[in-house]
Amino acid sequence: MNAITTPLAPEHSLIEHVDARTKLAGSNRMEILLFSLGTHETFGINVFKVREVSKTPEITKTPHMPHGVEGLVSLRGNVIPVLSLAKVMHLADAPSGLPPTMMVTEYSKRTLGFLVASVDRIIRVEWDRVKPPDAVTSGAHAYITAITELDNGRLVSIIDVEQIMADTFGEAAVGQIDRLEEGSDYHVFFVDDSSVARKKIAEVLDKMGVRHRYAQNGREAWERLSGMAAHAQQSGRPLSEEIQLILVDAEMPEMDGYVLTKHIKADKRFEGIPVVMHSSLSSQANKAMGKSVGVDAYVAKFDSEALADTLRPLLLKNRRSA
């Protein structure tokens, strides 16, 4: 695997060159921060989810915190919870005591501190070399969303931060969602590698009265969408009669949402079908990345009302023009 390493400057922002990293959109590559939890394993997290790395600050202990939450810290005027990743992930062989390093993460409109033993460096990898755990090894940990391999053969387990948040703080409840007009037939195809996200998307679509089908990564989605487009073409019908909207995640093993969107937008068979990006990466830089590959809208996870409000006008417009 061709991995490009970038030195990590401790206690500084990890995203100092947003413009350069924005160019990764559509290249099917991602940047991963490697870190250790004090075990023999190497872990990774998407750099875009990490705001900064510092020494573990003084933590205020508070009662009745969920398992793995060490307490709260004040960070530039904001109070954020701090989690010991080793405890949350139930790693029995991790060292005892408070981990010395804190990664400040930001995703799904939440800021959290993750305590780790140490951080290593940033590597750049191709998404097609990032595999779902079951495709690489059996008995994969519940909090591992993907696996990749370093040039020296060492495996890197990429953590599922969405699952960690859901299990620690509870899943966000899907609120009141109005159904679309009765008598209309709507169909959405969505893709997300997170089981938590797929469950929430399905709940929103069900409440809207929208039929749906899904894929678990970008490559699977493109293969299924291509098959559906070929079938519609053979039947002499526009694909928009079968699918009114495509909802894509940004980060996915084997093919990311940016490359998937580029494939869809470059194929005339999908003309008129809007693509919405639904991602835990909610920064302006990531929205710009989505816009650069042609997404019609961008909505952050896990705001069920915002998702419904984003999908509704696009579905109605598509149905009227179909």
N, C-alpha and C positions, 0 to 999 in steps of 0.2 A: 504494500500500500504506500502511495506517495503521501507522506505526512509532512506538513510544514510546521516547524516548531517556532513559537514566538516567546522570547523571554518574558517572564512575569515580574512586574515591579511591585513588590509587596507594599501594602498600605496605600496604593494609588488606585484610581479608577481603572477598571480593565477595558473600558470602551473609550479610548482616547482618539481613535481614528474611525469615527462612525461612517464617514464617506467611503473609506476603503472597504469597510466590512459590508456596506450596503451593496457593493459591487458583487458580493457573493450571491445575491438574489438571482436565481435562474441558472446558477453554475452548478447546482446540486452538490454544494460543499457547505460544511459548517465548521465553526470553531468551537473546540471543547476545552474547558479548563479541567486539567487533571488534578486530583487531590487524593489524600489518604485519610482513612479513618483509624489508622493505627493497626490495621490488619495486613495480611499479605496481599489483599486485593487492591487494584487501582480503580478509582471511580472517576466519573466525568460528569460535567454539566455544561449545557450550552452557554457560551460566554455572554450572549445577549440577555440571559437571565440573571447575570451577576453584575451588581453595581460597583462593588469594591471589596477589597480584602484587607483585614486589619488584625492586629492582636486582639484576643478576646478582652473586651472591656469589662468594667465592673457591672455585674448583673444584679438587678433587684429581684430577690426571690418573692414570689407571690403565691398565696395558697390556692388550692383547687385547680391547678394547671393540668392540662392533658399530659399523658405519658410522653416523656422526652422533652417537654418544654421546661427549660431551666429557669426562665423568668423573663424580665423585661429590661430593655436598655433604652436610653434616650439618645437618639441619633439626629443631630442637627434640628432639634425642635420636635422630632417625631418619636413617639414611644412605640417600639416594635417588639414582638415576641422573639425569643431566641431558643432554637431547638438544637439539641445534641443529636446529630444524624445517626450516630452509632446506637444511641438508645432507641430512637424512633424505629430504626431498622432491626432492632433486637439482635445486634451483633455481639454474641457472648464473648468472643475472643478479643474485643476492643479493649484498650487500656482503660483502667478506672481513672476517675478524676475528671476535672473540667478540661476539655480540649483547648489548646492554646491559640487556635486561629478561628476567626469568624469571617464567613462569606456573607455579604449582604446581598440577598436576592430580591428581585422584583419581577413578579409575574401574576397574571390574573388579577391585576389591580391590587395586589397585596405585597407588602414589604416584610421580609422575614430575615432573621439572622440564622445561619446554619453554622454550628460549631464543628470543626474538623481538626484532625491531627496536624495536617500540613497541606499546602498547595504546592504544585510542581511547576507546570508550564502550560502554555496554550498550544494545542495542535490543530491543524486544519486537515479535515478528512473529507472524502467523498461520501455522500449519503448512500450510494449504492454499496459501500463497504460497511455500512451500519446495518446490522441485522436484528430482527426480533430475537429475544432470548431463546425461544424454543427452536429456532433455526440453527443455533450454535451449540447450546448445551441444555441438558435436562436439569430439572429441579431449580430453575432460575428463581431468584429471590423475588418476592412480591413487589418490591420497590425498584426493580430494574426494568426499564422500558426498552433497552436496546444494548447491543454488544458491538464493539469494534476492536480491531487489533492493531497494535503498534508495529513499527518496522522490526522490532526485536522479538516479535511473536507474543508479547504480553497482551493479555486481554484487558479491555477497559469496559467496566459496567457503567452505563449511563443511567443515572437515577431518574425515576418517575416522580418529579416534583409535584405533579398534580395529584397523584395518588397519596403522597405524603401529606399534602395539605388537606385532602378530603378525610383521610383516616385520623389526622390529628385534631382538626377543628370541626369536622363534620361536613357533609356535603351541603352545598347551598340548595335551599328548597326552591323548587320551581313555583313561582307565584301565579297569580291570576293571568291567564292567557286567553284572549278572545279567539273564538273559532273564526275561520274564514267563512265567507258566504256559503250557505247551504246550496247543494245541487251542483257545485263546481268540483272538478276533479283536479287536484294538485299532486305533484309527485316531485320529491327532492331526493337527490343522490348526495350522500355525504361520506366523507372519509376522515378518520381520525385513529391514531394508534393507541389512544388512551381509552381504556374501558370506562373510566369515570366520565370522560367527555361524551363518548358514544351514548351512554345511558341518559345523560342530561339532554343531549340533542334530540334523542328519540322522544323523551318526555315532552319537550317543547313542541315538536312536530305533531305528536299525538293530540295535544291539547288544541293545536291549531286546526286539527282535522286534515292534516297533510299526510299522504302516504309516503313511505320512504324505504330506501334500501341503502346499504353502506358497504364500505371496504375498510380494511385495517391499515393500509399503507398506500403511498402514492403509486407505486408500481402496480399493485393489485387493482387500484381504482382505475388507472389508465387502461389496463387490460380489459376490465369489465365495461368501461365506458366505450372503448373502441369496439367491443363486441356488440354493444347495444346500438352504436351508430351504424355499424355494418348491417345489422339486421333491419334497422329502419330504412336504410338506403335500398336494400334488396326488396323491401315491401313497398317502396315508392312513397314513403311517408316521411315528413320532417321529424327529426329526433325530438324537437320541441313539443310534439304531441305526447311524448312518453315521459320526458323530463322537463320540468319548468325551471329548475335551479340546481346548481352544483355548489355544495358547501365543502370547503377544503381546510384542513389544518395546515400550519406552516411547517412544523417539524415532524418528519415521519421517516422511519427507516426505508432504505432502498431508493426512494424518490421523494424529495420534499415537495411541499405545496406550491412553491414558486415554479419549479420545473413542470409540475403537473399542470398548473395554470397556463404556462407558456404553450404546452402541447395542445391544450383545449382551445386556446385563443388562435393558434395557428391552423386549426383544422376547421374548414368551412362547414363541416357537418354539424358543428356545435354553434353555428352562427345564431345569435339571438338568445342564447341561453346564458343568463348571468352567472358569474362565479363570485361567491362570497368567501373571504378568508376569515376563519374563526380560530383565533390563536390566543394563547396565554402571553405571547409577546406583544405587549400593547403600547410600546413606545412609538414616538413619531417616526423614528428611523425604520422600524419594522413596517409601519403603515406605508412609508415611502417605498420600501422594498416591494410590498404588495402592489402598489400603484404602478411601479415600474414594469411589472410583468402583466398588467392588464386586469387586475381584479376589479370588480364592479363595486364592491363594498368591503369594509374591514370591520369586524366586531370582536371585542375582547371576550375571552372566557372569564368567568362563568356567570354572565348576567343574562338570565333567561328572558327577561322583559326586553332587554336591548337586542337580543338575538331575534325574538319574535318581531319587534318593531323594524328591524333591518330587513327581514325576509318578506314581511307582509306586502309592502308596496312593490317589490320586485316581482313577487308571484302574481299579484293582481295585474300589473302592467304586462307581464308576459302572457297571462291568460287572455287579456283583452286583445293583444296583438296577434295571438296565435290563429 
